[in-house]
Amino acid sequence: MKPFYTWGNVGSIDPGLLKTITITTGVDASQPSGTLSGSIAYETIDAQDLLYNYGKVGGNVQTGFQGAANGYNLRATVGTKLSDYSGLLAYVSYTDRDDY
C-alpha cells in the first residue's frame, strides 16, 4: 500500500518563483489542446520583480525547517536588469533531510 504522502520535489514548482497561478475549469476553445476539463497556468517571476526601488540588482534568501523529516532548506534568488526588455535571474536551492 502506498501512503498518501509526497515530498513534492518531482514535477513541482517552488512557490517562491511563482507570480500568478490561473486555474480554469471546463472545456474551452481557448485552452491548450489536449485539455479535457480545465488547466492550470503558472506565471513565474522575472528578474525585474526582484528589483527594489528601480535598482539594478535585487534578490532574496529563504530558509526553512521540515519537522516531519528533520530537514532544512535554503533558497536564494538573484535578479538583475540587463536592459528595458531583458534581465537575468538565478535561483539556487539546497535541501537536506534525514532518511525515514
A tleap script that builds the chain and sets N, CA, C and O, in Angstrom:
source leaprc.protein.ff14SB
mol = sequence {
  NMET LYS PRO PHE TYR THR TRP GLY ASN VAL
  GLY SER ILE ASP PRO GLY LEU LEU LYS THR
  ILE THR ILE THR THR GLY VAL ASP ALA SER
  GLN PRO SER GLY THR LEU SER GLY SER ILE
  ALA TYR GLU THR ILE ASP ALA GLN ASP LEU
  LEU TYR ASN TYR GLY LYS VAL GLY GLY ASN
  VAL GLN THR GLY PHE GLN GLY ALA ALA ASN
  GLY TYR ASN LEU ARG ALA THR VAL GLY THR
  LYS LEU SER ASP TYR SER GLY LEU LEU ALA
  TYR VAL SER TYR THR ASP ARG ASP ASP CTYR
}
set mol.1.N position { 0.846 -1.173 0.000 }
set mol.1.CA position { 0.000 0.000 0.000 }
set mol.1.C position { 0.892 1.237 0.000 }
set mol.1.O position { 1.824 1.335 0.799 }
set mol.2.N position { 0.613 2.159 -0.876 }
set mol.2.CA position { 1.397 3.382 -0.970 }
set mol.2.C position { 0.759 4.462 -0.096 }
set mol.2.O position { -0.426 4.757 -0.251 }
set mol.3.N position { 1.523 5.051 0.812 }
set mol.3.CA position { 0.943 6.088 1.672 }
set mol.3.C position { 0.647 7.354 0.884 }
set mol.3.O position { 1.333 7.672 -0.087 }
set mol.4.N position { -0.376 8.066 1.314 }
set mol.4.CA position { -0.728 9.334 0.670 }
set mol.4.C position { 0.136 10.433 1.256 }
set mol.4.O position { -0.312 11.231 2.079 }
set mol.5.N position { 1.383 10.458 0.815 }
set mol.5.CA position { 2.335 11.433 1.327 }
set mol.5.C position { 3.422 11.586 0.283 }
set mol.5.O position { 3.890 10.588 -0.265 }
set mol.6.N position { 3.828 12.793 -0.002 }
set mol.6.CA position { 4.867 13.015 -1.004 }
set mol.6.C position { 5.739 14.178 -0.592 }
set mol.6.O position { 5.295 15.085 0.112 }
set mol.7.N position { 6.975 14.145 -1.034 }
set mol.7.CA position { 7.885 15.265 -0.779 }
set mol.7.C position { 7.580 16.412 -1.715 }
set mol.7.O position { 7.862 17.564 -1.385 }
set mol.8.N position { 7.015 16.129 -2.870 }
set mol.8.CA position { 6.641 17.184 -3.801 }
set mol.8.C position { 7.804 17.753 -4.594 }
set mol.8.O position { 7.703 18.867 -5.108 }
set mol.9.N position { 8.910 17.020 -4.711 }
set mol.9.CA position { 10.030 17.566 -5.445 }
set mol.9.C position { 10.158 16.984 -6.852 }
set mol.9.O position { 11.140 17.266 -7.538 }
set mol.10.N position { 9.210 16.194 -7.292 }
set mol.10.CA position { 9.206 15.700 -8.655 }
set mol.10.C position { 8.082 16.399 -9.393 }
set mol.10.O position { 6.909 16.201 -9.073 }
set mol.11.N position { 8.425 17.209 -10.369 }
set mol.11.CA position { 7.418 17.916 -11.141 }
set mol.11.C position { 6.781 19.081 -10.424 }
set mol.11.O position { 5.735 19.566 -10.857 }
set mol.12.N position { 7.371 19.544 -9.349 }
set mol.12.CA position { 6.776 20.649 -8.618 }
set mol.12.C position { 7.515 21.947 -8.926 }
set mol.12.O position { 8.636 21.935 -9.435 }
set mol.13.N position { 6.878 23.046 -8.612 }
set mol.13.CA position { 7.449 24.367 -8.812 }
set mol.13.C position { 7.565 25.026 -7.447 }
set mol.13.O position { 6.618 25.013 -6.661 }
set mol.14.N position { 8.708 25.591 -7.174 }
set mol.14.CA position { 8.901 26.279 -5.905 }
set mol.14.C position { 7.960 27.479 -5.843 }
set mol.14.O position { 7.988 28.314 -6.747 }
set mol.15.N position { 7.126 27.593 -4.807 }
set mol.15.CA position { 6.183 28.708 -4.721 }
set mol.15.C position { 6.854 30.083 -4.719 }
set mol.15.O position { 6.239 31.074 -5.113 }
set mol.16.N position { 8.106 30.144 -4.279 }
set mol.16.CA position { 8.814 31.407 -4.277 }
set mol.16.C position { 9.131 31.943 -5.663 }
set mol.16.O position { 9.476 33.115 -5.815 }
set mol.17.N position { 9.014 31.085 -6.682 }
set mol.17.CA position { 9.275 31.504 -8.062 }
set mol.17.C position { 8.002 31.839 -8.825 }
set mol.17.O position { 8.063 32.190 -10.004 }
set mol.18.N position { 6.844 31.735 -8.167 }
set mol.18.CA position { 5.579 31.983 -8.849 }
set mol.18.C position { 5.096 33.413 -8.646 }
set mol.18.O position { 5.147 33.957 -7.543 }
set mol.19.N position { 4.624 34.006 -9.741 }
set mol.19.CA position { 3.995 35.327 -9.680 }
set mol.19.C position { 2.484 35.165 -9.614 }
set mol.19.O position { 1.837 35.743 -8.741 }
set mol.20.N position { 1.919 34.389 -10.522 }
set mol.20.CA position { 0.477 34.139 -10.524 }
set mol.20.C position { 0.189 32.697 -10.936 }
set mol.20.O position { 0.988 32.050 -11.613 }
set mol.21.N position { -0.971 32.217 -10.506 }
set mol.21.CA position { -1.491 30.915 -10.929 }
set mol.21.C position { -2.917 31.157 -11.420 }
set mol.21.O position { -3.733 31.754 -10.717 }
set mol.22.N position { -3.206 30.686 -12.631 }
set mol.22.CA position { -4.547 30.816 -13.192 }
set mol.22.C position { -5.138 29.428 -13.373 }
set mol.22.O position { -4.572 28.590 -14.074 }
set mol.23.N position { -6.277 29.188 -12.739 }
set mol.23.CA position { -6.947 27.894 -12.832 }
set mol.23.C position { -8.255 28.094 -13.588 }
set mol.23.O position { -9.080 28.924 -13.207 }
set mol.24.N position { -8.436 27.336 -14.652 }
set mol.24.CA position { -9.682 27.387 -15.412 }
set mol.24.C position { -10.306 25.998 -15.418 }
set mol.24.O position { -9.605 24.988 -15.470 }
set mol.25.N position { -11.625 25.964 -15.366 }
set mol.25.CA position { -12.335 24.690 -15.382 }
set mol.25.C position { -13.203 24.590 -16.615 }
set mol.25.O position { -13.590 25.600 -17.202 }
set mol.26.N position { -13.504 23.369 -17.001 }
set mol.26.CA position { -14.363 23.138 -18.148 }
set mol.26.C position { -13.605 23.173 -19.456 }
set mol.26.O position { -12.450 23.596 -19.514 }
set mol.27.N position { -14.273 22.722 -20.507 }
set mol.27.CA position { -13.681 22.693 -21.843 }
set mol.27.C position { -13.914 24.037 -22.505 }
set mol.27.O position { -15.026 24.564 -22.492 }
set mol.28.N position { -12.853 24.590 -23.086 }
set mol.28.CA position { -12.915 25.902 -23.713 }
set mol.28.C position { -11.966 25.900 -24.899 }
set mol.28.O position { -10.865 25.358 -24.805 }
set mol.29.N position { -12.373 26.497 -26.018 }
set mol.29.CA position { -11.539 26.519 -27.218 }
set mol.29.C position { -10.251 27.300 -27.007 }
set mol.29.O position { -9.280 27.088 -27.733 }
set mol.30.N position { -10.222 28.203 -26.024 }
set mol.30.CA position { -9.008 28.978 -25.790 }
set mol.30.C position { -7.990 28.213 -24.944 }
set mol.30.O position { -6.865 28.679 -24.765 }
set mol.31.N position { -8.369 27.054 -24.426 }
set mol.31.CA position { -7.458 26.232 -23.631 }
set mol.31.C position { -6.416 25.585 -24.543 }
set mol.31.O position { -6.660 25.412 -25.737 }
set mol.32.N position { -5.257 25.227 -23.987 }
set mol.32.CA position { -4.277 24.482 -24.788 }
set mol.32.C position { -4.882 23.167 -25.267 }
set mol.32.O position { -5.728 22.584 -24.590 }
set mol.33.N position { -4.445 22.703 -26.439 }
set mol.33.CA position { -5.008 21.465 -26.977 }
set mol.33.C position { -4.698 20.299 -26.042 }
set mol.33.O position { -3.632 20.244 -25.427 }
set mol.34.N position { -5.623 19.393 -25.949 }
set mol.34.CA position { -5.459 18.225 -25.104 }
set mol.34.C position { -6.064 18.370 -23.719 }
set mol.34.O position { -6.090 17.393 -22.971 }
set mol.35.N position { -6.548 19.539 -23.347 }
set mol.35.CA position { -7.173 19.686 -22.038 }
set mol.35.C position { -8.609 19.197 -22.112 }
set mol.35.O position { -9.340 19.528 -23.046 }
set mol.36.N position { -9.002 18.418 -21.136 }
set mol.36.CA position { -10.349 17.867 -21.132 }
set mol.36.C position { -11.261 18.568 -20.139 }
set mol.36.O position { -12.448 18.753 -20.406 }
set mol.37.N position { -10.730 18.949 -19.029 }
set mol.37.CA position { -11.600 19.532 -18.003 }
set mol.37.C position { -10.993 20.756 -17.339 }
set mol.37.O position { -11.336 21.075 -16.200 }
set mol.38.N position { -10.112 21.435 -18.022 }
set mol.38.CA position { -9.545 22.645 -17.461 }
set mol.38.C position { -8.029 22.650 -17.531 }
set mol.38.O position { -7.413 21.735 -18.078 }
set mol.39.N position { -7.445 23.685 -16.974 }
set mol.39.CA position { -5.988 23.783 -16.994 }
set mol.39.C position { -5.500 24.639 -15.832 }
set mol.39.O position { -6.260 25.387 -15.216 }
set mol.40.N position { -4.213 24.503 -15.558 }
set mol.40.CA position { -3.537 25.331 -14.564 }
set mol.40.C position { -2.370 25.994 -15.276 }
set mol.40.O position { -1.507 25.315 -15.831 }
set mol.41.N position { -2.345 27.323 -15.259 }
set mol.41.CA position { -1.274 28.069 -15.917 }
set mol.41.C position { -0.462 28.805 -14.861 }
set mol.41.O position { -1.015 29.523 -14.028 }
set mol.42.N position { 0.852 28.622 -14.901 }
set mol.42.CA position { 1.758 29.272 -13.963 }
set mol.42.C position { 2.492 30.406 -14.660 }
set mol.42.O position { 2.948 30.250 -15.792 }
set mol.43.N position { 2.608 31.543 -13.993 }
set mol.43.CA position { 3.471 32.617 -14.462 }
set mol.43.C position { 4.552 32.800 -13.409 }
set mol.43.O position { 4.263 33.092 -12.248 }
set mol.44.N position { 5.795 32.625 -13.826 }
set mol.44.CA position { 6.899 32.735 -12.888 }
set mol.44.C position { 7.407 34.171 -12.810 }
set mol.44.O position { 7.130 34.992 -13.684 }
set mol.45.N position { 8.149 34.455 -11.753 }
set mol.45.CA position { 8.715 35.787 -11.594 }
set mol.45.C position { 9.793 36.012 -12.653 }
set mol.45.O position { 10.323 35.060 -13.228 }
set mol.46.N position { 10.103 37.259 -12.897 }
set mol.46.CA position { 11.241 37.586 -13.744 }
set mol.46.C position { 12.197 38.462 -12.944 }
set mol.46.O position { 11.898 38.854 -11.815 }
set mol.47.N position { 13.329 38.761 -13.528 }
set mol.47.CA position { 14.382 39.480 -12.801 }
set mol.47.C position { 13.893 40.826 -12.278 }
set mol.47.O position { 14.266 41.230 -11.176 }
set mol.48.N position { 13.065 41.522 -13.047 }
set mol.48.CA position { 12.589 42.840 -12.645 }
set mol.48.C position { 11.700 42.782 -11.404 }
set mol.48.O position { 11.586 43.777 -10.688 }
set mol.49.N position { 11.071 41.643 -11.138 }
set mol.49.CA position { 10.238 41.504 -9.944 }
set mol.49.C position { 11.059 41.538 -8.654 }
set mol.49.O position { 10.513 41.811 -7.585 }
set mol.50.N position { 12.338 41.271 -8.738 }
set mol.50.CA position { 13.198 41.249 -7.552 }
set mol.50.C position { 13.856 42.596 -7.269 }
set mol.50.O position { 14.452 42.785 -6.208 }
set mol.51.N position { 13.750 43.523 -8.203 }
set mol.51.CA position { 14.416 44.813 -8.040 }
set mol.51.C position { 13.632 45.694 -7.086 }
set mol.51.O position { 12.404 45.745 -7.145 }
set mol.52.N position { 14.335 46.381 -6.218 }
set mol.52.CA position { 13.723 47.262 -5.242 }
set mol.52.C position { 13.996 48.709 -5.626 }
set mol.52.O position { 15.141 49.092 -5.868 }
set mol.53.N position { 12.949 49.498 -5.679 }
set mol.53.CA position { 13.080 50.933 -5.917 }
set mol.53.C position { 13.871 51.241 -7.200 }
set mol.53.O position { 14.727 52.125 -7.219 }
set mol.54.N position { 13.567 50.499 -8.260 }
set mol.54.CA position { 14.185 50.693 -9.586 }
set mol.54.C position { 15.690 50.483 -9.572 }
set mol.54.O position { 16.405 51.120 -10.346 }
set mol.55.N position { 16.185 49.607 -8.714 }
set mol.55.CA position { 17.610 49.312 -8.648 }
set mol.55.C position { 18.051 48.423 -9.796 }
set mol.55.O position { 17.238 48.032 -10.634 }
set mol.56.N position { 19.319 48.108 -9.836 }
set mol.56.CA position { 19.892 47.271 -10.894 }
set mol.56.C position { 19.955 45.799 -10.510 }
set mol.56.O position { 19.833 44.927 -11.370 }
set mol.57.N position { 20.147 45.515 -9.207 }
set mol.57.CA position { 20.265 44.137 -8.736 }
set mol.57.C position { 19.388 43.969 -7.506 }
set mol.57.O position { 19.304 44.863 -6.664 }
set mol.58.N position { 18.733 42.811 -7.408 }
set mol.58.CA position { 17.894 42.521 -6.246 }
set mol.58.C position { 17.836 41.030 -6.009 }
set mol.58.O position { 18.290 40.250 -6.847 }
set mol.59.N position { 17.286 40.624 -4.885 }
set mol.59.CA position { 17.176 39.204 -4.609 }
set mol.59.C position { 16.577 38.936 -3.249 }
set mol.59.O position { 16.173 39.853 -2.534 }
set mol.60.N position { 16.526 37.657 -2.902 }
set mol.60.CA position { 16.051 37.257 -1.593 }
set mol.60.C position { 16.658 35.920 -1.202 }
set mol.60.O position { 17.123 35.158 -2.050 }
set mol.61.N position { 16.645 35.651 0.090 }
set mol.61.CA position { 17.130 34.391 0.646 }
set mol.61.C position { 16.031 33.851 1.553 }
set mol.61.O position { 15.446 34.593 2.343 }
set mol.62.N position { 15.755 32.553 1.433 }
set mol.62.CA position { 14.725 31.916 2.253 }
set mol.62.C position { 15.327 30.687 2.923 }
set mol.62.O position { 16.115 29.960 2.318 }
set mol.63.N position { 14.955 30.468 4.160 }
set mol.63.CA position { 15.352 29.262 4.863 }
set mol.63.C position { 14.104 28.625 5.457 }
set mol.63.O position { 13.098 29.299 5.681 }
set mol.64.N position { 14.176 27.335 5.710 }
set mol.64.CA position { 13.028 26.653 6.287 }
set mol.64.C position { 13.438 25.374 6.992 }
set mol.64.O position { 14.539 24.859 6.798 }
set mol.65.N position { 12.533 24.879 7.810 }
set mol.65.CA position { 12.739 23.634 8.544 }
set mol.65.C position { 11.568 22.717 8.272 }
set mol.65.O position { 10.418 23.155 8.268 }
set mol.66.N position { 11.855 21.439 8.042 }
set mol.66.CA position { 10.822 20.433 7.801 }
set mol.66.C position { 10.817 19.474 8.979 }
set mol.66.O position { 11.716 18.645 9.122 }
set mol.67.N position { 9.806 19.593 9.817 }
set mol.67.CA position { 9.754 18.812 11.042 }
set mol.67.C position { 9.536 17.333 10.838 }
set mol.67.O position { 10.085 16.532 11.594 }
set mol.68.N position { 8.751 16.932 9.842 }
set mol.68.CA position { 8.442 15.518 9.650 }
set mol.68.C position { 9.677 14.720 9.264 }
set mol.68.O position { 9.749 13.525 9.553 }
set mol.69.N position { 10.650 15.351 8.621 }
set mol.69.CA position { 11.842 14.637 8.172 }
set mol.69.C position { 13.114 15.171 8.822 }
set mol.69.O position { 14.218 14.789 8.434 }
set mol.70.N position { 12.964 16.045 9.801 }
set mol.70.CA position { 14.132 16.664 10.439 }
set mol.70.C position { 15.104 17.203 9.400 }
set mol.70.O position { 16.286 16.861 9.396 }
set mol.71.N position { 14.594 18.034 8.537 }
set mol.71.CA position { 15.424 18.586 7.478 }
set mol.71.C position { 15.325 20.094 7.416 }
set mol.71.O position { 14.508 20.710 8.100 }
set mol.72.N position { 16.160 20.669 6.596 }
set mol.72.CA position { 16.128 22.107 6.391 }
set mol.72.C position { 16.373 22.412 4.926 }
set mol.72.O position { 16.856 21.566 4.173 }
set mol.73.N position { 16.037 23.622 4.531 }
set mol.73.CA position { 16.295 24.033 3.156 }
set mol.73.C position { 16.773 25.472 3.117 }
set mol.73.O position { 16.519 26.261 4.027 }
set mol.74.N position { 17.458 25.784 2.059 }
set mol.74.CA position { 17.989 27.120 1.826 }
set mol.74.C position { 17.767 27.436 0.356 }
set mol.74.O position { 18.109 26.639 -0.518 }
set mol.75.N position { 17.192 28.607 0.087 }
set mol.75.CA position { 16.925 29.039 -1.285 }
set mol.75.C position { 17.413 30.467 -1.445 }
set mol.75.O position { 17.241 31.297 -0.553 }
set mol.76.N position { 18.019 30.744 -2.581 }
set mol.76.CA position { 18.472 32.100 -2.881 }
set mol.76.C position { 18.108 32.432 -4.322 }
set mol.76.O position { 18.307 31.620 -5.226 }
set mol.77.N position { 17.580 33.620 -4.525 }
set mol.77.CA position { 17.212 34.105 -5.852 }
set mol.77.C position { 17.823 35.483 -6.045 }
set mol.77.O position { 17.715 36.345 -5.172 }
set mol.78.N position { 18.466 35.691 -7.192 }
set mol.78.CA position { 19.081 36.969 -7.520 }
set mol.78.C position { 18.672 37.343 -8.934 }
set mol.78.O position { 18.651 36.499 -9.830 }
set mol.79.N position { 18.349 38.606 -9.125 }
set mol.79.CA position { 17.975 39.079 -10.456 }
set mol.79.C position { 18.631 40.413 -10.764 }
set mol.79.O position { 18.883 41.213 -9.862 }
set mol.80.N position { 18.905 40.651 -12.038 }
set mol.80.CA position { 19.458 41.920 -12.473 }
set mol.80.C position { 18.818 42.331 -13.791 }
set mol.80.O position { 18.455 41.488 -14.611 }
set mol.81.N position { 18.690 43.608 -13.977 }
set mol.81.CA position { 18.107 44.157 -15.194 }
set mol.81.C position { 19.235 44.419 -16.189 }
set mol.81.O position { 20.159 45.180 -15.899 }
set mol.82.N position { 19.159 43.783 -17.373 }
set mol.82.CA position { 20.172 43.982 -18.397 }
set mol.82.C position { 19.809 45.132 -19.332 }
set mol.82.O position { 20.678 45.886 -19.769 }
set mol.83.N position { 18.519 45.260 -19.633 }
set mol.83.CA position { 18.023 46.354 -20.476 }
set mol.83.C position { 16.554 46.549 -20.133 }
set mol.83.O position { 16.045 45.923 -19.203 }
set mol.84.N position { 15.871 47.407 -20.871 }
set mol.84.CA position { 14.449 47.613 -20.619 }
set mol.84.C position { 13.623 46.366 -20.924 }
set mol.84.O position { 12.510 46.221 -20.418 }
set mol.85.N position { 14.159 45.469 -21.743 }
set mol.85.CA position { 13.392 44.308 -22.186 }
set mol.85.C position { 13.992 42.968 -21.767 }
set mol.85.O position { 13.447 41.922 -22.121 }
set mol.86.N position { 15.090 42.970 -21.028 }
set mol.86.CA position { 15.680 41.696 -20.640 }
set mol.86.C position { 16.312 41.787 -19.258 }
set mol.86.O position { 16.656 42.866 -18.775 }
set mol.87.N position { 16.451 40.632 -18.645 }
set mol.87.CA position { 17.055 40.537 -17.330 }
set mol.87.C position { 17.639 39.155 -17.140 }
set mol.87.O position { 17.449 38.271 -17.975 }
set mol.88.N position { 18.336 38.973 -16.061 }
set mol.88.CA position { 18.956 37.697 -15.743 }
set mol.88.C position { 18.489 37.282 -14.356 }
set mol.88.O position { 18.546 38.069 -13.411 }
set mol.89.N position { 18.023 36.035 -14.239 }
set mol.89.CA position { 17.508 35.511 -12.980 }
set mol.89.C position { 18.274 34.245 -12.630 }
set mol.89.O position { 18.400 33.348 -13.464 }
set mol.90.N position { 18.788 34.162 -11.403 }
set mol.90.CA position { 19.492 32.970 -10.928 }
set mol.90.C position { 18.798 32.469 -9.671 }
set mol.90.O position { 18.437 33.259 -8.798 }
set mol.91.N position { 18.612 31.153 -9.579 }
set mol.91.CA position { 17.924 30.541 -8.447 }
set mol.91.C position { 18.705 29.309 -8.010 }
set mol.91.O position { 19.055 28.464 -8.833 }
set mol.92.N position { 18.979 29.210 -6.706 }
set mol.92.CA position { 19.697 28.076 -6.157 }
set mol.92.C position { 18.906 27.561 -4.965 }
set mol.92.O position { 18.409 28.340 -4.153 }
set mol.93.N position { 18.794 26.227 -4.867 }
set mol.93.CA position { 18.054 25.613 -3.779 }
set mol.93.C position { 18.849 24.439 -3.227 }
set mol.93.O position { 19.419 23.658 -3.990 }
set mol.94.N position { 18.890 24.312 -1.902 }
set mol.94.CA position { 19.548 23.190 -1.251 }
set mol.94.C position { 18.616 22.653 -0.168 }
set mol.94.O position { 18.082 23.418 0.635 }
set mol.95.N position { 18.424 21.336 -0.150 }
set mol.95.CA position { 17.585 20.695 0.861 }
set mol.95.C position { 18.346 19.520 1.462 }
set mol.95.O position { 18.970 18.742 0.742 }
set mol.96.N position { 18.291 19.398 2.769 }
set mol.96.CA position { 18.925 18.277 3.481 }
set mol.96.C position { 17.908 17.746 4.479 }
set mol.96.O position { 17.381 18.499 5.298 }
set mol.97.N position { 17.633 16.445 4.408 }
set mol.97.CA position { 16.691 15.854 5.360 }
set mol.97.C position { 17.113 14.433 5.699 }
set mol.97.O position { 17.786 13.764 4.915 }
set mol.98.N position { 16.709 13.990 6.871 }
set mol.98.CA position { 17.054 12.659 7.344 }
set mol.98.C position { 16.305 11.595 6.546 }
set mol.98.O position { 15.251 11.859 5.967 }
set mol.99.N position { 16.864 10.399 6.527 }
set mol.99.CA position { 16.148 9.259 5.950 }
set mol.99.C position { 15.003 8.883 6.875 }
set mol.99.O position { 15.068 9.127 8.079 }
set mol.100.N position { 13.993 8.312 6.339 }
set mol.100.CA position { 12.872 7.882 7.170 }
set mol.100.C position { 12.468 6.483 6.818 }
set mol.100.O position { 11.536 5.942 7.413 }
savepdb mol mol.pdb
quit
